[in-house]
Amino acid sequence: MIQGEHFETDVLVIGGGAAGAMAAIKAREAGCGHVLLVEKAHTGYSGASCFAAGVLTALIPGEDDEDLWMKELVEQGQYLNDQDWLQIYLQEVFPRIREVEEWGLPLRKTPDGHYARVRGRGSHPEKGLRNLMFTGQVGVLTEVLRKRVLASGARILDWIMITSLLTKNGRVSGATGFHGRSGEFIAIIARATVLAAGSGHFRCAPNTGHRMDNYDATLMAYRAGAELVNCDFTAHLPFCGEFKMGGMNMTVGLGARFVNRMGEEFMGAYDPIYKEGAPRYILSNAPLLEIKAGRGPLFMDMTHLSRDQVKLFREVLPLNSAILERAGVLAGEKIMRKLEWSMYGPSLGMFSAGIAVDTRCASTLPGLYAAGDAAAKVAAGVSDAAGALPFALVSGARAGTHAAAYARDADEPRVDAAQVQESWQYGMSPLQRDDGIEGDFIIEALQEIVIPYEVLMLRHGARMEKALDRVTEVRDTLLPLLYAHDPHFLRLAHEARSLVLAAEIALRAGLERKESRANIREDYPYVDNVNWLKWIHVRREGTGMRIWAEDLPIHRYAVKPERKRYLHPCLEMAKGRGIVTGVGDEGVQWA
Ligand SMILES: Cc1cc2nc3c(=O)[nH]c(=O)nc-3n(C[C@H](O)[C@H](O)[C@H](O)COP(=O)(O)OP(=O)(O)OC[C@H]3O[C@@H](n4cnc5c(N)ncnc54)[C@H](O)[C@@H]3O)c2cc1C
């Protein structure tokens, strides 16, 4: 065996955010003897879960109308939801949140002891989607979960970066990586593995508070041969351009308004009913079209919020409040001025994209489960309306329970010594070189290609092809030169590999979808519910990437769209605003 540390476990969990923690807890509760959770940083203090804004979309049984929630979530998911998954999600989300509350998460309550709730995006005024809120300091949820993982008897190893999955005869039998402080090689043999290492953002704005999520899970799963799905969609959103702060859902729920350079509240022109509370596919594209029309910079106006609203803002978004207070924007219970907002993105996996999983969270590889942002959020379709953080809790729990059952029933995992040697070579090679290129340099080169608005946010096939050529050039010319001075740079080197692959997948899969839906394609401006009610799958085959589309079983789903083609709603509205002068099968003509 290669020098380094070697471990054996029944269930290995990779990633210590909400999904990973929940998987470890539930695997133990299911009777699994040995559960090992490995985390690249410090479990409880890293990942998106630690810095999330505290808004949890959850149906309360008996209080909410499940049929209406199904309808709203499928419409917001633009009909690409896996409705079997969505039903499970709706039934399990509140019990999971209640459980975490019992473990110590403070949920906001009304004076008479009911759960306080704010209206969700794109929802019916009286009855539709509603959010619960947790309060307290940043990290309150993940601290509660860390304690519970330890109390469950699972073992946590922090500062371990996993770089490869081990497979034997198609079954996943563990993983390898290195210690982020000592650089020591780590090999773990596991009967079952849960991949819960988050997704990524190409290191653009929303890595608020953490930088560890860089599509490592996507890369590991893809290299091992697991299927990915929904990677044809990337997410983008308006985001504060002055400070790094999240929580737009909450801010908009409180009554914040977007205005353009002329001081015009423009969201009402794109969605007269919901305005800033519009579904994601409108909220993310309307500001983009305003910018395209030269009406930026855009601002978020919260100056009119009442004392009570600002008090709530402070309670639910303590990190934002601290930032705005330090900057002199928040004084007492008043927001003093408008904030400049721009677009952030693209993000592959913030919603929809990820490792393909069934309702047990099993991937297409035996022995491998995925949860949270690492998994495809198929319940939500092409939206995050079926709650990102709540999905991490629900899917984490499912992955842990089913991985434990698999570990109990499966044969001893077998490991190929030659593959461990190969993984060592792959994992440690940047440290073995005398010189070369650091990961950060490659990440910057990649950002220049994928972050500009008119590549993955506002799409056109020709521009995407050009970007793809540049990404493959980075892949072929720069990645082989990756160099690491020490374990810190080794982490960056692997993150550069993950980010380059994620960009290639997003572009290739995005080119495959020949319509507009969550993402507008100028060359295919119609939403096509005749030909494109399909999920796009990606898998490694040999040295190539296979991409194919599969029909949704829409015939047996409860919520169905009209089978027609229509102009993307934002382009329709942009016509009325004089931003678009003509549109047809040949594409969009801009004013
Ligand atoms: C600023 C912000 C605000 C948000 N607000 C909300 C909100 O209010 N409501 C909501 O529903 N959602 C919100 N979200 C989204 C939500 O936080 C995520 O969907 C959710 O936390 C994902 O949980 P996870 O466990 O899958 O991933 P994470 O919490 O990101 O955990 C992944 C973990 O894996 C570790 N890891 C990564 N790579 C490796 C590797 N190679 N080896 C080992 N470990 C690895 C990371 O260090 C990390 O700790 C927000 C996100 C952000 C960024």
The ligand as a MOL file (V3000), in Angstrom:
LIG
                    3D

  0  0  0     0  0            999 V3000
M  V30 BEGIN CTAB
M  V30 COUNTS 53 58 0 0 0
M  V30 BEGIN ATOM
M  V30 1 C -25.0100 33.2070 0.7150 0
M  V30 2 C -25.9940 32.0940 0.5730 0
M  V30 3 C -27.2620 32.2170 1.1170 0
M  V30 4 C -28.1810 31.1810 1.0050 0
M  V30 5 N -29.3910 31.3020 1.5940 0
M  V30 6 C -30.2840 30.2810 1.5270 0
M  V30 7 C -31.5370 30.3550 2.1980 0
M  V30 8 O -31.8520 31.3090 2.8850 0
M  V30 9 N -32.4090 29.3050 2.0460 0
M  V30 10 C -32.1060 28.1960 1.3020 0
M  V30 11 O -32.9280 27.2960 1.1900 0
M  V30 12 N -30.8970 28.1000 0.6900 0
M  V30 13 C -29.9880 29.0960 0.7880 0
M  V30 14 N -28.7640 28.9860 0.1660 0
M  V30 15 C -28.4360 27.7230 -0.5020 0
M  V30 16 C -28.1000 26.6530 0.5520 0
M  V30 17 O -27.2520 27.2290 1.5010 0
M  V30 18 C -27.4490 25.4230 -0.0830 0
M  V30 19 O -28.3030 24.9180 -1.0810 0
M  V30 20 C -27.2180 24.3160 0.9450 0
M  V30 21 O -26.5590 24.8350 2.0790 0
M  V30 22 C -26.3900 23.1850 0.3690 0
M  V30 23 O -26.0150 22.3040 1.3870 0
M  V30 24 P -24.9440 21.1700 1.0940 0
M  V30 25 O -24.7160 20.4410 2.3620 0
M  V30 26 O -25.3280 20.4140 -0.1030 0
M  V30 27 O -23.6190 21.9610 0.6690 0
M  V30 28 P -22.6180 22.8300 1.5530 0
M  V30 29 O -23.2540 23.3860 2.7480 0
M  V30 30 O -21.9420 23.7650 0.6380 0
M  V30 31 O -21.5920 21.7470 2.0720 0
M  V30 32 C -20.6490 21.1280 1.2280 0
M  V30 33 C -19.4190 20.8300 2.0710 0
M  V30 34 O -18.5520 20.0100 1.3060 0
M  V30 35 C -17.2160 20.4060 1.5590 0
M  V30 36 N -16.4150 19.9690 0.4160 0
M  V30 37 C -16.3900 20.5300 -0.8190 0
M  V30 38 N -15.5370 19.8410 -1.5990 0
M  V30 39 C -15.0290 18.8340 -0.8330 0
M  V30 40 C -14.0700 17.8120 -1.0790 0
M  V30 41 N -13.4650 17.6850 -2.2720 0
M  V30 42 N -13.7550 16.9670 -0.0680 0
M  V30 43 C -14.3440 17.0960 1.1570 0
M  V30 44 N -15.2420 18.0600 1.4390 0
M  V30 45 C -15.5830 18.9080 0.4530 0
M  V30 46 C -17.2990 21.9230 1.7030 0
M  V30 47 O -16.2060 22.4380 2.4260 0
M  V30 48 C -18.6310 22.0910 2.4310 0
M  V30 49 O -18.4760 22.1710 3.8230 0
M  V30 50 C -27.8360 30.0060 0.2950 0
M  V30 51 C -26.5590 29.8790 -0.2690 0
M  V30 52 C -25.6350 30.8970 -0.1280 0
M  V30 53 C -24.2630 30.7140 -0.6960 0
M  V30 END ATOM
M  V30 BEGIN BOND
M  V30 1 1 1 2
M  V30 2 1 2 3
M  V30 3 2 2 52
M  V30 4 2 3 4
M  V30 5 1 4 5
M  V30 6 1 4 50
M  V30 7 2 5 6
M  V30 8 1 6 7
M  V30 9 1 6 13
M  V30 10 2 7 8
M  V30 11 1 7 9
M  V30 12 1 9 10
M  V30 13 2 10 11
M  V30 14 1 10 12
M  V30 15 2 12 13
M  V30 16 1 13 14
M  V30 17 1 14 15
M  V30 18 1 14 50
M  V30 19 1 15 16
M  V30 20 1 16 17
M  V30 21 1 16 18
M  V30 22 1 18 19
M  V30 23 1 18 20
M  V30 24 1 20 21
M  V30 25 1 20 22
M  V30 26 1 22 23
M  V30 27 1 23 24
M  V30 28 2 24 25
M  V30 29 1 24 26
M  V30 30 1 24 27
M  V30 31 1 27 28
M  V30 32 2 28 29
M  V30 33 1 28 30
M  V30 34 1 28 31
M  V30 35 1 31 32
M  V30 36 1 32 33
M  V30 37 1 33 34
M  V30 38 1 33 48
M  V30 39 1 34 35
M  V30 40 1 35 36
M  V30 41 1 35 46
M  V30 42 1 36 37
M  V30 43 1 36 45
M  V30 44 2 37 38
M  V30 45 1 38 39
M  V30 46 1 39 40
M  V30 47 2 39 45
M  V30 48 1 40 41
M  V30 49 2 40 42
M  V30 50 1 42 43
M  V30 51 2 43 44
M  V30 52 1 44 45
M  V30 53 1 46 47
M  V30 54 1 46 48
M  V30 55 1 48 49
M  V30 56 2 50 51
M  V30 57 1 51 52
M  V30 58 1 52 53
M  V30 END BOND
M  V30 END CTAB
M  END
